[in-house]
Amino acid sequence: MTDSAADPLLIMTGMTKQYPGCLANDHVNLTIERNQIHALLGENGAGKSTLVKTIYGVVKPDSGEMIWDGRKVAVQNPGHAQRLGIGMVFQHFSLFEALTVAENIALGLGSAKERAGLKERIAKVSNEYGLPLDPDRVVHDLSVGERQRIEIVRCLLQNPKLLIMDEPTSVLTPSEVQALFVTLRRLAAEGCSILYISHKLEEVRALCSHATIMRLGRNVGEVVPAEKSVKELAEIMINMDLHAPIRHTASARSETPRLVLDRLTVRSPYHFGTDLKDIALALMGGEILGIAGIAGNGQSELMDALSGEILAGRPENILIDGVPAGHMGPSERRRIRGCFVPEERNGHGAVTTMTLAENAFLSGHAREALVRFGIIDGKKTHAFADDIIKRFDVRTTGPKAEARSLSGGNLQKFLVGREVLQNPSVLVINQPTWGVDAGAAVAIHESIMALAQAGAAVMIISQDLDEIFVLADRIAVIAGGRISDPVPTADATVESIGRLMGGTAVREAADA
C-alpha cells in the first residue's frame, strides 16, 4: 500500500490486554492523523500506559489490530518500533546512573555510524530545542528535570514519525515547557505526529488539536481540547464533578516555629551538584511554605538535608519542634515527628519489588509501632497499608500488591498517604503531584491542606508554579543553592517568582 497524506499514520482497533485481576485495555480504538498533536487523557490507572506500551512494543496485546503507515503490523519490541519510526519518552526514566549523558543516549543507537559525532549532535539538538544538556555529565549527578531532557533528546535524535510523550513536562519549568511546545509544534509541521499524555490539562488545551479520553480501560470520548474547559476535561476523565480544594485559614498557625533552618550550609555529595549556602528559614505549624526553582538549583540537596540523608555541619542547623536534628539520620528524624516524600517514587520513595505493606513498613515502623519484641507485626502492617489504600483511594488489588504494579499517580497517592497518616509535625514533599491526574492531585492537595490545618508545618518543593500558588501561604525560591526570603503568596506573581528563579535577585540579596 502506498503512503498517502490522506491516510492516518496509526489506526488501532479492538486493543485488549488483560492482567491478573485487571482488564487494562478493553477493546480500545485509537486513530492518529499525520502531522497531528493528539492527546491521550485519563485518570491514573485508566489504561493509557498499557496502550502506548503496546504501540512501542513493550506490551503484547491479547487481541486487536494495529495499522501503521498503511500496513498491518505487530510491533515485537522497542527496537522494532524505532525502526518503524516510533519513539517514546517514558514518564519513568530508563537511564543508567553510572554512565554519562552521551553514553546513555548511545545505548539506544544501533550502529557506529549513528554514534558518530554524538556529543556534538546532543549539544546542538538539546540547545536548539531549549533543553540544554552537557554530554559529559554523569546521570547520577543530574536532577530529575535534567534526566527528563535526556529522554526527550534521545528520541529527537532518532527523527521519529510518531513521538509518544508520557508526562514530558512534569518536572520542567514554565519557560522550558514553552520551549518544548515550540519544538513539538515544529516537529508536527515537519511531519512527525505526537501522541501526548499529560495530566496538565491547560497544556493539553494549548498544544493538542485532538484528544482521546480513556476511563477504566475503555474509550469514553473524543474531543477537541480547546473547545472544553480544564474542569470539563477533568470531569470527563473521572466521571464526577470536580471541586477545587478549600484553602485552610491562618488561624491554625502556631506561635513558635516547628521547622527552623539556621545558616544551613551543605556541600553537595554529587560531583555536579549544587551546594547549599547559608539557608535560613522558619516554618510555623499550620503553614505551607512553597519552594520554587528551576531543576538542578539545590532542590535535591535541600530535600536530602531535611530528611537526614545528608547530615548538616551542626545539630542546630536544623530544628524540628525545637529539637536539634542536623546530626540525625532519617529514622531518628521520623521519631521526632518529621516525615518526608522524596522526588523520585521508584527506588527512593518506594522499593518497587516490595509489596505495599512492606513499603508502608519501611517508613512507618517506628511511628506506627509495627514491630513487637523485634518482630514485624504483619497484621498491623497490613492494616496500616490497607488504611492508606482506602483513605487515599489507591487503585490496587490490596496491600500484597507490589509497588511496581501501580500507576505512577496511584503510587504517589500511596507514598503521600503513608507519610500523612503518621501525623507528622513537619512534612516535606518534593514534587507532590508529579505525573498524577486531576482527581489524584486534588486528593493530595486536600491531604496536605488538612495536615497543615491540624497544626503541622508543611514544605512543598515543586517546579509547578500553579501548584505552589494553589497550596502555599508563603513562597520562597531556591537558586544556586541559596533561598530567597519567603513572600506571602497573596503578594507574589508568576513574573516576580520567575525573576527569582533566574537567580539574579537571590544572589543580590545574599551578597547585600
Buried (B, 14 or more C-beta within 10 A) or exposed (E): EEEEEEBBBBBBEBBBBBEEEBBBBBBBBBBBBBBBBBBBBBBBBBBBBBBBBBBBBBBEBEEBBBBBBEEEBEBEEBEBBBEBBBBBBBBBBBBEEEBBBBBBBBEBBEEEEBBEEBBEBBBEBBEBBBBBBBBEBBBBBBBBBBBBBBBBBBBBBBEBBBBBBBBBBBBBBBEBBBBBBEBBEEBBEEEBBBBBBBBBBEBBBEBBBBBBBBBBBBBBBEBEBEEBEBBBBBBBBBEEEBEEBEBBEEEBBBEEBBBBBBEBBBEBEBEBBBEBBEBEBBBBBBBBBBBBBBBBBBBBBBBBBBBBBBBBEBBBBBBBBEBBBBBBEBEBBBEBBBBBBBBBBBEBBBBBEBBBBBBBBEBBBEBBEBBEEEEBBEEBBBBBBBBBBEBBEBBBBBBEBBBEBBBBBBBBBBBBBBBBBBBBBBBBBBBBBBBBBBBBBBBBBBBBBBBBBBBBBBBBBBBBBEBBBBBBBBBBBBBBBBBBEBBEBEEBEBEBBBBBBEBEBBBEEBEE
